[in-house]
Amino acid sequence: MGEGPGVSFIEIVQRAGELLRQRGRISLRALQREFELDDATLEDLVEELVDAQRIAAREGKILSWITCTGTAAPEEASPESAGVRQAAEAERRQLTVLFCDLVDSTRLAAGLDPEDWREVVRGYQQSAAEVIERFDGHVAQYLGDGLLVYFGWPRAHEDDAERAVRASLGIVDAIGERHEALQAKHGIELAVRVGIHTGPVVVGEMGSRAKSETLALGDTTNIAARLESVADSGSVVISGATLRLVPGMFVTKDLGAPPLKGIAEPFRAYAVLQATGVRSRLDVDPGRLTPLVGRDQEVGLLLDRWEGVREGEGQTVLVLGEAGMGKSRLARALRERLLDEAHTWLECRCSPYTQNSPLHPTIELIRQGLAIQEGEAPDSKLQKLEAGLGSALALEEAVPLFGALIGVPLPDRYPQLQLSPEFQRRKTLEALVAWTLALGELQPVLLLIEDLHWADPSSLELLGMLIEQSPTTKVLVVLTARPEFEPPWPARSSLTSLALNRLTRRQARQMAASLAPGRTLPEAALETVVARADGIPLYVEELTKGVLESGLLTEHEGRYQLEGDVAELAIPATLQDSLMARLDRLSVAKPMAQVASTLGREFPYWLLAAVAEVDEPTLRQGLARLVEAELLFQRGVAPSATYTFKHA
């Protein structure tokens, strides 16, 4: 830290909090420079503001002030924000609820001294909490030896159901790893069972002023608890509602519809056996991809850059677009265009689960490219590594570096690495770049790296080196990221940014119609889909599927006829998390959006000002944030402005 010996960390937290309150939003880089913090202290500061004080929300490299959402202590909220805060105290949202419990805990507790049992339970809770934190879940309650966990509150993610299932498998593995130590020390075998369900809840404060907590109420929590009760020892059971949100991502076993105590409606249950390795929903059934609509220019630009690469002019294209805009679908379309050409296709994906694991996407790419399997014999791994590197790099230098990176033990014929950690990291990055460029000498290479907004610093440094050295090689690097991603590399003639725009109404209608091949959708259904989807391809797809599966359509002579009001259809569960995640990222503007939504799709400035009960600067700042996020369309200038929600 550079604040001097007279400034404590708590003082920095207070000053940073006040600065954030005044500005509303501030970048991590600005905080680091303002208080002269090193990287570790900056992360501690962010953790204190976001997780401990809960006065900020993190949006990539930005912190936003969120006190007025009601998550901060009441005395910290200004009187002017009371109206918005009150409206946000309880909210309806989709949640994935996880119940985890120790198996046969009553018998285990009876056989141990209370102090020993406390040590066992605390160790189990700590192991489980570490896994849950890695997937950004929220432990709502510790119920003796049980845990109640929310995925989707206080922060929603587009993949909360997937996070919950992966976290549950991680908990089972973590408890299994403690088996030998517990067996040796206490003579017991510890196991857990987990139940997961996704559905609507109301989240709000419960209890008295002396002792209150924020809980989710509704059948969703009850069903998750009942599913946990039917799970076998060391197993995870999910509902059909959760399974529909993670298609193809896990190997499951159908358990039928077991009776659930107190639940009258039959619920189909599935035991989760393992992850499949599928990285994207597009990989689940490639043969049934939605037709690509409205992206001819974007595909043309990528093909143009590919033509340059074939001539030895290396290129990099950064594709930017919010979630659901079709970045992965565009990359898949490019791959389809290149099927008949000789080339090397390399593909990996950054993940929010591995942001803190240096070079994790590259490690996975190498393992997949060399077909190295978990549990494979070391000799077999080494042979694959040597075969993969032999045609491109000098084995004596490259194999020790790659072996250390991907965890392949080496025989004595290879020299042991005796380098400092930083020098070894640098040499590894250089070897990775050299390997990629050498592959380009054999035939053109297309390297696709998705979701760069979740990349770790080492991966970004590796990409910077590759972008710098690739302009004279046959390598096309295609990167995808969300708009908040800020490239750390300087502008180059070989680097192109490609922003994906929303579909026009005509394109959205064309896409919706293509999802009902051989049939004609009613005009009312098409208009509802187009209005609600707001030009986002994923929304068009899911909303159209929702209409087709609603039971409101009957078929007659190759046309669909509407039997009911399609406008009353609920938003599909597959979009609930995505929409809530987008709303949560608005931080200070979120409660204003919630209040505004009660006024109808269109409302005047003066009406929101009358019901929101916030001061004018706060009101204008919140509305500007909603317009910037493209949730509202503004006509005119305040105070005579009129606003329209872009989603019907």
C-alpha positions as CSV (number, residue, x, y, z in Angstrom):
1,M,0.0,0.0,0.0
2,G,1.1,3.5,-0.7
3,E,-1.1,5.4,1.8
4,G,1.7,5.6,4.3
5,P,2.0,4.1,7.8
6,G,-0.5,6.5,9.3
7,V,-3.5,5.3,7.2
8,S,-5.0,2.0,8.3
9,F,-6.9,-0.4,6.0
10,I,-10.2,0.4,7.7
11,E,-9.6,4.1,6.9
12,I,-9.1,3.3,3.3
13,V,-12.3,1.3,3.3
14,Q,-14.2,4.2,4.7
15,R,-12.7,6.7,2.3
16,A,-13.3,4.4,-0.7
17,G,-16.9,3.8,0.4
18,E,-17.5,7.6,0.6
19,L,-15.9,8.1,-2.8
20,L,-18.0,5.4,-4.3
21,R,-21.2,6.9,-2.7
22,Q,-20.4,10.3,-4.2
23,R,-19.6,9.0,-7.7
24,G,-22.0,6.1,-8.0
25,R,-19.6,4.1,-10.1
26,I,-15.8,3.8,-10.2
27,S,-13.3,1.5,-11.9
28,L,-10.9,-0.8,-9.9
29,R,-8.0,0.9,-11.7
30,A,-9.1,4.3,-10.4
31,L,-9.4,2.9,-6.8
32,Q,-5.9,1.4,-7.1
33,R,-4.4,4.6,-8.3
34,E,-6.3,6.9,-5.9
35,F,-5.1,4.9,-2.8
36,E,-1.8,3.5,-4.3
37,L,-2.8,-0.1,-3.6
38,D,-1.0,-3.2,-4.6
39,D,-3.1,-6.0,-6.3
40,A,-3.6,-8.0,-3.1
41,T,-4.8,-5.0,-1.1
42,L,-7.1,-4.0,-3.9
43,E,-8.8,-7.4,-3.9
44,D,-9.1,-7.1,-0.1
45,L,-10.8,-3.7,-0.5
46,V,-13.2,-5.0,-3.1
47,E,-14.1,-8.0,-0.9
48,E,-14.8,-5.6,2.0
49,L,-17.0,-3.3,0.0
50,V,-18.9,-6.0,-1.9
51,D,-19.1,-9.0,0.4
52,A,-18.7,-7.6,3.9
53,Q,-20.2,-4.1,3.8
54,R,-22.5,-4.9,0.9
55,I,-22.4,-1.3,-0.3
56,A,-21.1,-2.1,-3.8
57,A,-21.7,-4.5,-6.6
58,R,-18.9,-5.6,-8.9
59,E,-19.5,-5.4,-12.7
60,G,-16.2,-6.8,-14.2
61,K,-13.7,-4.0,-13.6
62,I,-16.3,-1.6,-12.2
63,L,-17.7,-1.1,-8.7
64,S,-21.3,0.4,-8.3
65,W,-22.9,1.9,-5.2
66,I,-25.9,-0.2,-4.1
67,T,-26.9,1.0,-0.7
68,C,-30.3,2.2,-1.9
69,T,-31.2,-1.4,-2.9
70,G,-31.8,-2.2,0.7
71,T,-28.9,-4.6,1.2
72,A,-27.0,-2.2,3.4
73,A,-27.8,-1.4,6.9
74,P,-30.9,0.9,7.3
75,E,-28.9,3.7,9.0
76,E,-26.6,3.9,6.0
77,A,-29.3,4.7,3.5
78,S,-30.2,8.3,2.9
79,P,-33.8,9.4,3.7
80,E,-34.2,10.4,0.0
81,S,-33.8,6.8,-1.1
82,A,-36.3,5.3,1.4
83,G,-39.1,5.0,-1.3
84,V,-36.9,3.0,-3.7
85,R,-35.4,1.0,-0.8
86,Q,-38.8,0.0,0.6
87,A,-39.9,-1.2,-2.8
88,A,-36.8,-3.4,-3.1
89,E,-37.0,-5.0,0.4
90,A,-38.8,-8.0,-0.9
91,E,-38.7,-9.1,-4.5
92,R,-39.9,-11.9,-6.7
93,R,-37.3,-13.7,-8.7
94,Q,-36.3,-17.1,-10.0
95,L,-33.9,-18.9,-7.7
96,T,-32.0,-22.2,-7.8
97,V,-32.1,-23.6,-4.2
98,L,-29.6,-26.1,-2.9
99,F,-30.1,-28.2,0.3
100,C,-27.1,-30.1,1.6
101,D,-27.1,-32.4,4.6
102,L,-24.8,-34.8,6.3
103,V,-25.9,-38.4,6.0
104,D,-26.7,-40.2,9.3
105,S,-25.6,-37.3,11.4
106,T,-27.6,-38.3,14.4
107,R,-25.8,-41.6,14.7
108,L,-22.4,-40.0,14.0
109,A,-23.0,-37.3,16.7
110,A,-24.0,-39.9,19.3
111,G,-20.7,-41.7,18.8
112,L,-18.4,-38.7,19.3
113,D,-17.6,-36.2,22.0
114,P,-19.5,-32.9,21.4
115,E,-16.2,-31.1,20.9
116,D,-15.1,-33.6,18.3
117,W,-18.4,-33.5,16.6
118,R,-18.3,-29.7,16.5
119,E,-14.8,-29.9,14.9
120,V,-16.2,-32.4,12.3
121,V,-19.2,-30.2,11.4
122,R,-17.2,-27.0,11.2
123,G,-14.7,-28.7,8.9
124,Y,-17.5,-30.0,6.7
125,Q,-19.2,-26.5,6.6
126,Q,-15.9,-24.8,5.7
127,S,-15.2,-27.2,2.9
128,A,-18.7,-26.8,1.5
129,A,-18.6,-23.0,1.8
130,E,-15.3,-22.8,-0.1
131,V,-16.9,-24.7,-3.0
132,I,-20.1,-22.6,-2.9
133,E,-18.0,-19.4,-2.9
134,R,-16.1,-20.5,-5.9
135,F,-19.4,-20.7,-7.8
136,D,-20.7,-17.5,-6.3
137,G,-23.5,-19.1,-4.4
138,H,-24.9,-17.6,-1.2
139,V,-25.2,-19.7,2.1
140,A,-28.5,-18.4,3.4
141,Q,-28.5,-20.5,6.6
142,Y,-26.5,-23.1,8.4
143,L,-29.1,-25.5,9.8
144,G,-27.1,-27.6,12.2
145,D,-25.3,-30.0,9.9
146,G,-27.3,-28.8,6.9
147,L,-26.8,-25.9,4.5
148,L,-29.4,-23.8,2.7
149,V,-27.8,-22.2,-0.4
150,Y,-29.2,-19.8,-3.0
151,F,-27.9,-19.4,-6.5
152,G,-29.4,-16.3,-8.1
153,W,-29.4,-14.1,-5.0
154,P,-28.1,-11.6,-4.1
155,R,-26.5,-11.6,-7.5
156,A,-28.1,-13.4,-10.4
157,H,-26.0,-15.1,-13.2
158,E,-27.1,-16.4,-16.6
159,D,-26.0,-19.9,-15.5
160,D,-27.2,-20.1,-11.9
161,A,-28.6,-23.6,-12.3
162,E,-25.4,-24.9,-13.8
163,R,-23.4,-23.2,-11.0
164,A,-25.6,-25.0,-8.4
165,V,-25.1,-28.4,-9.9
166,R,-21.4,-28.0,-10.3
167,A,-21.1,-26.7,-6.8
168,S,-23.0,-29.7,-5.4
169,L,-20.7,-32.2,-7.2
170,G,-17.8,-30.2,-5.9
171,I,-19.1,-30.5,-2.3
172,V,-19.5,-34.2,-2.7
173,D,-15.9,-34.5,-3.9
174,A,-14.6,-32.1,-1.2
175,I,-16.2,-34.2,1.6
176,G,-14.9,-37.4,0.0
177,E,-11.3,-36.0,0.2
178,R,-11.7,-35.6,4.0
179,H,-12.5,-39.3,4.3
180,E,-9.1,-40.7,5.2
181,A,-8.3,-38.0,7.8
182,L,-11.7,-38.4,9.5
183,Q,-11.3,-42.2,9.4
184,A,-7.9,-42.1,11.0
185,K,-8.8,-39.4,13.7
186,H,-12.4,-40.2,14.6
187,G,-13.1,-43.6,13.0
188,I,-16.1,-42.2,11.0
189,E,-17.0,-41.9,7.4
190,L,-18.6,-38.6,6.3
191,A,-20.9,-38.3,3.4
192,V,-23.4,-35.7,2.1
193,R,-26.5,-35.7,0.0
194,V,-27.8,-32.8,-2.0
195,G,-31.2,-31.7,-3.4
196,I,-31.7,-28.9,-6.0
197,H,-34.7,-27.2,-7.5
198,T,-35.3,-24.1,-9.5
199,G,-38.4,-22.0,-9.3
200,P,-40.0,-18.7,-8.3
201,V,-39.6,-17.3,-4.8
202,V,-40.0,-14.1,-2.9
203,V,-36.8,-12.9,-1.2
204,G,-37.1,-10.5,1.7
205,E,-36.3,-9.8,5.3
206,M,-37.8,-12.2,7.9
207,G,-37.8,-12.1,11.7
208,S,-37.9,-9.3,14.3
209,R,-35.7,-6.3,14.5
210,A,-33.6,-8.0,17.2
211,K,-32.9,-11.0,15.0
212,S,-33.7,-10.9,11.3
213,E,-32.4,-12.5,8.1
214,T,-33.1,-12.4,4.4
215,L,-34.8,-15.6,3.2
216,A,-36.5,-16.9,0.1
217,L,-40.1,-18.1,0.6
218,G,-42.1,-20.3,-1.7
219,D,-42.5,-23.9,-2.8
220,T,-39.1,-23.9,-4.4
221,T,-37.2,-24.2,-1.1
222,N,-39.6,-26.9,0.1
223,I,-39.2,-29.0,-3.0
224,A,-35.4,-28.7,-2.9
225,A,-35.4,-29.9,0.7
226,R,-37.7,-32.9,-0.2
227,L,-35.4,-33.8,-3.1
228,E,-32.4,-33.8,-0.7
229,S,-34.3,-36.3,1.5
230,V,-34.7,-38.8,-1.3
231,A,-31.0,-38.6,-2.4
232,D,-28.7,-41.5,-1.7
233,S,-25.5,-41.1,0.3
234,G,-22.9,-39.1,-1.7
235,S,-25.4,-38.2,-4.4
236,V,-27.0,-35.1,-5.9
237,V,-30.7,-35.1,-7.0
238,I,-32.2,-32.3,-9.1
239,S,-35.7,-31.6,-10.3
240,G,-36.8,-31.6,-13.9
241,A,-37.1,-27.8,-13.8
242,T,-33.4,-27.6,-13.0
243,L,-32.5,-30.2,-15.6
244,R,-34.2,-28.2,-18.3
245,L,-31.8,-25.3,-17.6
246,V,-28.7,-27.4,-18.0
247,P,-29.4,-29.5,-21.1
248,G,-26.6,-31.9,-22.0
249,M,-24.2,-30.6,-19.4
250,F,-24.5,-33.5,-16.9
251,V,-25.0,-37.3,-17.1
252,T,-28.1,-38.0,-15.1
253,K,-30.2,-41.0,-14.1
254,D,-34.0,-40.7,-14.2
255,L,-35.4,-41.5,-10.7
256,G,-39.1,-41.2,-11.8
257,A,-41.4,-39.2,-9.6
258,P,-40.7,-40.3,-6.0
259,P,-43.3,-39.3,-3.4
260,L,-42.2,-36.0,-1.7
261,K,-43.6,-35.4,1.8
262,G,-46.0,-32.5,1.8
263,I,-45.8,-32.0,-2.0
264,A,-49.0,-33.1,-3.7
265,E,-47.8,-32.4,-7.3
266,P,-45.5,-35.2,-8.7
267,F,-42.0,-34.0,-9.4
268,R,-39.7,-35.9,-11.6
269,A,-36.2,-36.3,-10.0
270,Y,-32.8,-37.0,-11.5
271,A,-29.6,-38.2,-9.9
272,V,-26.6,-36.3,-11.3
273,L,-23.7,-38.7,-12.0
274,Q,-21.1,-36.4,-13.5
275,A,-20.4,-33.5,-15.9
276,T,-20.4,-34.4,-19.6
277,G,-17.7,-31.9,-20.5
278,V,-20.1,-29.9,-22.8
279,R,-19.0,-26.3,-22.7
280,S,-21.8,-24.6,-24.5
281,R,-25.5,-25.1,-25.2
282,L,-24.5,-25.1,-28.9
283,D,-22.5,-28.2,-28.4
284,V,-25.5,-30.2,-27.0
285,D,-27.1,-30.8,-30.4
286,P,-25.1,-29.2,-33.2
287,G,-27.5,-30.7,-35.8
288,R,-30.4,-28.5,-34.5
289,L,-28.8,-25.1,-34.4
290,T,-31.1,-22.1,-34.9
291,P,-30.6,-20.6,-38.4
292,L,-28.2,-17.7,-38.4
293,V,-30.2,-14.5,-39.2
294,G,-29.0,-11.0,-39.7
295,R,-25.3,-11.7,-39.5
296,D,-24.2,-11.8,-43.1
297,Q,-21.9,-8.8,-42.8
298,E,-20.3,-10.2,-39.6
299,V,-19.6,-13.5,-41.2
300,G,-18.3,-11.8,-44.3
301,L,-15.8,-9.8,-42.2
302,L,-14.5,-12.9,-40.5
303,L,-14.1,-14.7,-43.9
304,D,-12.3,-11.6,-45.2
305,R,-9.9,-11.8,-42.3
306,W,-9.5,-15.5,-42.9
307,E,-8.5,-14.8,-46.5
308,G,-5.8,-12.5,-45.3
309,V,-4.5,-15.2,-42.9
310,R,-4.3,-17.7,-45.8
311,E,-2.0,-15.2,-47.5
312,G,0.3,-15.1,-44.4
313,E,-1.2,-11.9,-42.8
314,G,-2.1,-12.9,-39.3
315,Q,-5.3,-11.3,-37.9
316,T,-7.2,-10.9,-34.6
317,V,-10.9,-10.2,-34.3
318,L,-12.5,-9.3,-31.0
319,V,-16.3,-9.9,-31.2
320,L,-18.2,-7.9,-28.5
321,G,-21.8,-8.4,-27.5
322,E,-24.0,-8.9,-24.5
323,A,-25.2,-12.3,-23.3
324,G,-27.5,-13.9,-25.8
325,M,-26.4,-11.8,-28.8
326,G,-25.0,-14.7,-30.7
327,K,-21.2,-14.5,-30.3
328,S,-20.8,-18.3,-30.1
329,R,-23.3,-18.9,-32.9
330,L,-21.3,-16.6,-35.1
331,A,-18.1,-18.5,-34.3
332,R,-20.0,-21.8,-35.1
333,A,-21.1,-20.3,-38.5
334,L,-17.5,-19.5,-39.3
335,R,-16.4,-23.0,-38.5
336,E,-19.1,-24.4,-40.8
337,R,-17.8,-22.2,-43.6
338,L,-14.3,-23.6,-43.2
339,L,-15.2,-27.3,-43.1
340,D,-13.9,-28.0,-46.6
341,E,-10.6,-26.1,-46.0
342,A,-7.4,-27.5,-44.6
343,H,-6.8,-25.7,-41.3
344,T,-6.2,-26.3,-37.6
345,W,-9.1,-25.3,-35.4
346,L,-8.2,-24.6,-31.7
347,E,-10.9,-23.6,-29.3
348,C,-11.2,-22.9,-25.6
349,R,-13.4,-20.9,-23.2
350,C,-12.8,-18.8,-20.2
351,S,-15.1,-19.4,-17.2
352,P,-16.2,-17.6,-14.1
353,Y,-15.4,-20.7,-12.2
354,T,-11.7,-20.6,-13.1
355,Q,-10.9,-16.9,-13.3
356,N,-8.3,-17.3,-10.5
357,S,-6.6,-20.3,-12.1
358,P,-3.7,-19.0,-14.3
359,L,-3.8,-20.2,-17.9
360,H,-6.7,-22.6,-17.2
361,P,-8.3,-22.2,-20.7
362,T,-4.9,-22.9,-22.3
363,I,-4.4,-26.0,-20.1
364,E,-7.8,-27.4,-21.0
365,L,-7.1,-26.7,-24.7
366,I,-3.8,-28.6,-24.6
367,R,-5.3,-31.5,-22.8
368,Q,-8.2,-31.7,-25.2
369,G,-6.0,-31.2,-28.2
370,L,-3.6,-34.0,-27.2
371,A,-6.6,-36.2,-26.0
372,I,-5.1,-36.6,-22.5
373,Q,-7.7,-38.2,-20.2
374,E,-8.1,-38.0,-16.4
375,G,-6.5,-41.1,-14.8
376,E,-4.4,-41.9,-17.9
377,A,-1.1,-43.5,-17.3
378,P,1.9,-41.1,-17.1
379,D,3.8,-42.8,-20.0
380,S,0.8,-42.5,-22.2
381,K,0.4,-38.8,-21.4
382,L,4.1,-38.2,-22.1
383,Q,3.9,-39.9,-25.5
384,K,1.0,-37.7,-26.5
385,L,2.8,-34.6,-25.3
386,E,5.9,-35.5,-27.3
387,A,3.9,-36.3,-30.4
388,G,2.0,-33.1,-30.2
389,L,5.1,-30.9,-29.7
390,G,7.7,-32.8,-31.8
391,S,6.8,-31.3,-35.1
392,A,6.8,-27.8,-33.9
393,L,9.3,-27.3,-31.0
394,A,12.5,-28.6,-29.5
395,L,11.4,-31.3,-27.1
396,E,14.2,-31.0,-24.6
397,E,13.1,-27.4,-23.8
398,A,9.4,-27.5,-24.5
399,V,8.3,-30.8,-22.9
400,P,9.4,-29.8,-19.3
401,L,7.6,-26.5,-19.6
402,F,4.4,-28.1,-21.0
403,G,4.6,-31.0,-18.7
404,A,4.8,-28.8,-15.6
405,L,1.9,-26.7,-17.0
406,I,-0.6,-29.6,-17.6
407,G,0.6,-31.9,-14.9
408,V,2.5,-34.6,-16.8
409,P,5.4,-36.2,-14.8
410,L,8.6,-36.5,-16.7
411,P,11.3,-39.3,-16.8
412,D,14.9,-38.7,-15.9
413,R,15.9,-38.1,-19.6
414,Y,14.4,-34.7,-19.4
415,P,16.2,-32.0,-17.4
416,Q,14.5,-30.8,-14.2
417,L,13.3,-27.2,-14.3
418,Q,15.4,-25.1,-12.0
419,L,13.9,-21.7,-12.7
420,S,12.3,-19.0,-10.5
421,P,8.5,-19.1,-10.7
422,E,8.3,-15.8,-12.6
423,F,11.0,-16.8,-15.1
424,Q,9.3,-20.2,-15.6
425,R,6.0,-18.5,-16.2
426,R,7.6,-16.2,-18.8
427,K,9.3,-19.1,-20.6
428,T,6.0,-21.0,-20.6
429,L,4.2,-18.1,-22.3
430,E,6.9,-17.8,-24.9
431,A,6.7,-21.6,-25.6
432,L,2.9,-21.4,-26.0
433,V,3.2,-18.6,-28.5
434,A,6.0,-20.3,-30.4
435,W,3.9,-23.5,-30.5
436,T,0.8,-21.7,-31.9
437,L,2.9,-19.9,-34.5
438,A,4.7,-23.1,-35.5
439,L,1.4,-24.8,-36.1
440,G,0.6,-21.9,-38.5
441,E,3.6,-22.9,-40.5
442,L,2.1,-26.3,-41.2
443,Q,-1.3,-25.0,-42.2
444,P,-3.6,-22.0,-41.3
445,V,-4.7,-21.9,-37.7
446,L,-7.9,-20.5,-36.3
447,L,-7.7,-20.0,-32.5
448,L,-11.1,-19.3,-30.9
449,I,-11.2,-18.1,-27.3
450,E,-14.6,-17.3,-25.9
451,D,-15.8,-15.2,-22.9
452,L,-12.7,-13.2,-22.5
453,H,-14.3,-11.1,-19.8
454,W,-13.6,-14.0,-17.5
455,A,-10.0,-14.4,-18.5
456,D,-7.2,-14.5,-15.9
457,P,-4.3,-12.0,-16.2
458,S,-1.8,-14.6,-17.4
459,S,-4.1,-15.6,-20.2
460,L,-4.5,-12.0,-21.2
461,E,-0.7,-11.6,-21.2
462,L,-0.4,-14.7,-23.4
463,L,-2.9,-13.3,-25.8
464,G,-1.1,-10.0,-25.9
465,M,2.2,-11.7,-26.9
466,L,0.4,-13.8,-29.5
467,I,-1.4,-10.7,-31.0
468,E,2.0,-8.9,-31.2
469,Q,3.8,-11.7,-32.9
470,S,1.1,-13.1,-35.3
471,P,0.7,-10.5,-38.0
472,T,3.2,-12.2,-40.3
473,T,1.9,-15.8,-39.7
474,K,-1.1,-17.8,-40.8
475,V,-3.0,-17.5,-37.6
476,L,-6.5,-16.0,-37.1
477,V,-7.3,-15.3,-33.4
478,V,-11.1,-14.9,-32.8
479,L,-12.0,-13.6,-29.3
480,T,-15.5,-13.1,-27.9
481,A,-16.4,-11.0,-24.9
482,R,-19.1,-8.9,-23.4
483,P,-19.1,-5.1,-23.9
484,E,-17.7,-4.3,-20.5
485,F,-14.4,-6.1,-21.4
486,E,-11.6,-3.6,-22.0
487,P,-8.8,-5.0,-24.2
488,P,-5.4,-4.5,-22.4
489,W,-3.5,-4.4,-25.8
490,P,-2.7,-1.3,-27.9
491,A,-4.6,-0.7,-31.2
492,R,-3.0,-2.5,-34.2
493,S,-3.9,-2.7,-37.9
494,S,-4.2,-6.5,-37.5
495,L,-6.7,-6.1,-34.6
496,T,-10.4,-5.6,-35.5
497,S,-13.2,-5.0,-33.1
498,L,-16.6,-6.3,-34.2
499,A,-19.7,-5.3,-32.1
500,L,-22.8,-7.4,-32.6
501,N,-25.9,-5.2,-33.0
502,R,-29.4,-6.4,-32.1
503,L,-31.6,-7.8,-34.8
504,T,-34.0,-5.6,-36.6
505,R,-37.7,-6.3,-36.3
506,R,-37.7,-7.8,-39.7
507,Q,-34.8,-10.1,-38.8
508,A,-36.4,-11.1,-35.5
509,R,-39.6,-12.0,-37.3
510,Q,-37.6,-14.0,-39.8
511,M,-35.7,-15.9,-37.0
512,A,-38.9,-16.6,-35.1
513,A,-40.6,-17.9,-38.3
514,S,-37.6,-20.2,-39.0
515,L,-38.2,-22.0,-35.7
516,A,-41.6,-23.3,-36.9
517,P,-40.5,-24.8,-40.3
518,G,-43.4,-25.8,-42.6
519,R,-45.9,-23.8,-40.5
520,T,-47.0,-20.2,-40.3
521,L,-47.1,-18.6,-36.9
522,P,-50.0,-16.3,-36.1
523,E,-49.3,-12.6,-36.5
524,A,-50.1,-11.9,-32.8
525,A,-47.6,-14.5,-31.7
526,L,-44.9,-13.1,-34.0
527,E,-45.5,-9.5,-32.7
528,T,-45.4,-10.6,-29.1
529,V,-42.1,-12.4,-29.6
530,V,-40.5,-9.5,-31.5
531,A,-41.6,-6.9,-29.0
532,R,-40.4,-8.9,-26.0
533,A,-37.1,-10.1,-27.5
534,D,-35.9,-6.6,-28.2
535,G,-33.6,-7.9,-31.0
536,I,-31.6,-10.3,-28.8
537,P,-31.3,-13.6,-30.8
538,L,-31.4,-15.9,-27.7
539,Y,-34.5,-14.2,-26.5
540,V,-36.2,-14.6,-29.9
541,E,-35.3,-18.3,-29.8
542,E,-36.5,-19.0,-26.3
543,L,-39.7,-16.9,-26.5
544,T,-40.6,-18.6,-29.8
545,K,-40.1,-22.0,-28.2
546,G,-42.2,-20.9,-25.3
547,V,-45.1,-20.0,-27.6
548,L,-44.8,-23.3,-29.5
549,E,-44.8,-25.3,-26.3
550,S,-47.6,-23.2,-24.6
551,G,-50.5,-25.2,-25.8
552,L,-52.1,-22.0,-27.2
553,L,-51.5,-23.0,-30.8
554,T,-53.5,-25.5,-32.9
555,E,-52.5,-26.6,-36.4
556,H,-54.8,-26.2,-39.4
557,E,-53.8,-26.7,-43.1
558,G,-50.1,-25.8,-42.5
559,R,-50.8,-22.8,-40.3
560,Y,-51.0,-22.3,-36.6
561,Q,-54.1,-20.8,-35.1
562,L,-54.0,-19.0,-31.7
563,E,-56.3,-20.2,-29.0
564,G,-55.8,-17.7,-26.2
565,D,-53.9,-14.6,-25.3
566,V,-50.2,-15.1,-26.1
567,A,-49.4,-11.8,-24.4
568,E,-50.1,-13.3,-21.0
569,L,-47.4,-16.0,-21.4
570,A,-44.8,-15.9,-18.6
571,I,-41.1,-15.3,-19.5
572,P,-39.6,-18.8,-20.1
573,A,-37.5,-20.1,-17.2
574,T,-34.5,-20.4,-19.5
575,L,-34.5,-16.5,-19.7
576,Q,-35.3,-15.7,-16.1
577,D,-31.8,-15.9,-14.8
578,S,-30.4,-14.0,-17.8
579,L,-32.8,-11.1,-17.4
580,M,-32.3,-11.0,-13.6
581,A,-28.5,-11.0,-14.0
582,R,-28.8,-8.1,-16.4
583,L,-31.0,-6.2,-13.9
584,D,-28.7,-6.9,-11.0
585,R,-25.8,-5.4,-12.9
586,L,-27.6,-2.1,-12.9
587,S,-26.9,-1.8,-9.1
588,V,-28.2,1.6,-8.1
589,A,-30.7,1.8,-11.0
590,K,-32.2,-1.6,-10.3
591,P,-34.8,-0.6,-7.7
592,M,-35.7,2.4,-9.9
593,A,-36.4,0.0,-12.8
594,Q,-38.6,-2.1,-10.5
595,V,-40.6,0.9,-9.4
596,A,-40.9,2.1,-13.0
597,S,-42.1,-1.3,-14.2
598,T,-45.3,-0.9,-12.0
599,L,-46.2,2.2,-14.1
600,G,-46.6,0.3,-17.3
601,R,-44.5,-0.1,-20.4
602,E,-44.5,3.7,-21.1
603,F,-44.4,6.4,-18.4
604,P,-43.6,10.1,-18.1
605,Y,-40.7,11.4,-16.0
606,W,-43.0,13.3,-13.7
607,L,-44.9,10.2,-12.7
608,L,-41.8,8.2,-11.8
609,A,-40.5,11.3,-9.9
610,A,-43.8,11.3,-7.9
611,V,-43.7,7.6,-6.8
612,A,-40.0,6.9,-6.5
613,E,-39.4,9.4,-3.7
614,V,-35.8,10.1,-4.5
615,D,-34.0,13.4,-5.1
616,E,-33.8,14.7,-8.7
617,P,-30.0,14.0,-9.2
618,T,-30.5,10.3,-8.1
619,L,-33.6,10.0,-10.3
620,R,-31.8,11.4,-13.4
621,Q,-28.7,9.3,-12.7
622,G,-30.8,6.1,-12.4
623,L,-32.8,6.8,-15.6
624,A,-29.6,7.6,-17.5
625,R,-28.2,4.2,-16.4
626,L,-31.3,2.4,-17.6
627,V,-31.1,4.2,-21.0
628,E,-27.4,3.4,-21.2
629,A,-28.2,-0.3,-20.5
630,E,-30.8,-0.2,-23.3
631,L,-33.6,-1.2,-21.0
632,L,-35.4,2.1,-21.5
633,F,-35.9,4.3,-24.6
634,Q,-36.1,8.0,-23.9
635,R,-38.1,10.6,-25.9
636,G,-37.6,14.2,-25.1
637,V,-35.6,15.8,-22.2
638,A,-36.5,15.7,-18.5
639,P,-38.6,16.9,-16.9
640,S,-40.9,16.5,-19.9
641,A,-39.4,13.3,-21.1
642,T,-41.3,10.0,-21.7
643,Y,-39.7,6.6,-21.2
644,T,-40.6,3.2,-22.8
645,F,-39.4,-0.2,-21.6
646,K,-37.7,-2.0,-24.5
647,H,-39.0,-5.3,-23.2
648,A,-42.8,-5.7,-23.4
